[in-house]
C-alpha cells in the first residue's frame, strides 16, 4: 500500500532519531504495521477530526493518519501527546 509522511511528522521523527531512539523505532514499527495491515481496523476519530484515524504508541502518545480508500493510500499526519494531539486540526 502507498503511504506518505507529512513534512511536520518527518521533522518530529528526525528529532526523535537524535533524542529518543526507542520512541523513533516504535513509531517506525507502528507505521510499517499500519501499512501492512488493514487501515480500517484503527480507530476513527469524531467531530472535527472525523477524517482521521489514530493509534496509541507508548500509552500516552498518539500517531494520527488518514486513509484514502479510493486511492488505497495512507498519509501519516502527526505524532504528539494525547492531550495535545486531539486539540489540533487536520485538513
N, C-alpha and C positions, 0 to 999 in steps of 0.2 A: 504494500500500500504506500502511496506517496505521502510524504509529510514535509512540513516546513516549520522552522523555528523562527519566530519573530526576533527582530534585532534587539529589543529590550530584554528578552529572555536570553539571547546569546551573551549580552553584557553581564547579566546575572551569573550565567554559567561560567564565564571567564573569570569573574571574581571568585566564585566558589572553587574553581580549579586551583587557585593560588591559596585561598584561605582555609577551605574545608573540603579536602579531597574525598572524604567519606560521603558527605552530602552530595557532592558532584557525581560520584559514582552511582549513588542510589537514584538520583534523578535520571541519569542516562539509562540505567537498567529499567526504570519505570517507563521511560519513553519507548524503549525497544519492546517492552511488554505490551504497551498500548498499540503500537504499530503492528505487532504480530498477532494480536487477538482481535476480538470483535469490539470496536469502539462503542457500540450501542449498549454494552454491558455497564459502562460507567455512568455515574450519577449526573442527571440533567439538573441544572440549576433553575431557579424560578425568578419571576418578576423581571427586573432589568437585565438579568444575566441568563435569560431563558434559552439563548442560542449557544450557551457554553456548557461544557461538561467539566467535572473536577475529579481529582483523585488525591487522596491524602498521602503524604510522604513523611515519615518520622513523626507521627502523631499530630504535630502542631502546624505543619506546613502543607500547602496545597499547590498542586500543579493544575492549571486550567488550560483547556484546549477546546477547539471547535472541530466538528466533524461535518464535512460536506458529503452527504450520502450520494448525491448525483455524480460528483467527480471522484468519489472514493478517495478523498484526501483529508488529512488531519493537519491543523495548524495549531502549534503549541504557542500559547499567548503569554503566560506569566507564571511566576512562582513566588510565593510570599507566605508570611504567617497567616493563619486562617482569620485572625481578627482584622487584618488589613486587606486581604485579597477580596473578600466579599463586599467591601465598600467601594471597590474600583468599578469602572465601567469599561466594557469591551465592545468594540464595534464589529 
